[in-house]
Amino acid sequence: MMSTRSKSVLASLLATAFVFGDLALTSYADDSKQPATAAQPTDTKTDEAKADDAKPAETDKDLVPIKLKLPKPVFKGTPKHVPPGTNLEKPTGKPRPPFMAPKGTENVALNKPVTSSDSAPIIGELKFVTDGEKEAKEGTYVELGPGLQWVQIDLGAKYQIYAIVTWRNHLNARVYHDIVVQVADDADFIENVRTLSNNDHDNSSGLGLGQEKEYWETFEGRLVDAKGTTARYVRLYSNGSTDDDMNHYTEVEVFGLPVK
């Protein structure tokens, strides 16, 4: 027979088993519940900050046409013959649409100093390039020597540039070759040089193959979209034309805003 002590120990063990079994059942019941989802990150932005995020960086309402005054045309229509060796774009037959830029954008090249690869022009003076006179007549353009030549404008400070417009000799319809437009942060064009336009289709200028087409020179000049790039110096190349080997510049306008 089981002693009184053995009966007491057995009763204690049964009581302990009952307690632990009850806890196990309770734990199992809790685990059967739907697991809690992970905590979601708290959005700490204020309503005002959220509204600022929703605002566009720049809207059409912020843009206005640049004040671009064109010279008088001296010939009508577009020549129908295609000069040999050219890579001409197809004329649209329509006026160039207004160019839109931020309010306050203006010609920041007016009367700024000009240097050139040809320090002794054959005709005219380098200052003609930024003097504001763009009419097609004698005494308004500078003629540089044959071969690849460039003119360079020092804006005097860094500007956010939106458009560069160039008039070469537009007394008659001609096509200039190897037109390359670059900007840089230094006068030697070593620091941060960027090519904004290049129509040199055979790399005869040594500045890389251009993807753009050549074009007839007209009273509208040629507008390059600079897309707001920041620079102080502007350099423009050419390599003769379908008329002769000389290089001409009547006017260059650079439309931009001061860098704040």
Buried (B, 14 or more C-beta within 10 A) or exposed (E): EEEEEEEEEEEEEEEEEEEEEEEEEEEEEEEEEEEEEEEEEEEEEEEEEEEEEEEEEEEEEEBBEBEBEBBEEBEEEBBEEEBEEBBBEEEEEEEBEEBBBBEEBBBBBEEBEBBBBBEEBEBBEBEBBBBEBBBBEEEBBBBBBEBBBBBBBBBEEBBBBBBBBBBBBBBEBBBBBBBBBBBBBEEEBEEEBBBBBBBBBEEEBEBEEBEBEBBBBBBBBBBBBBEBBBBBBBBBBBBBBBBEEBBBBBBBBBBBBEEE
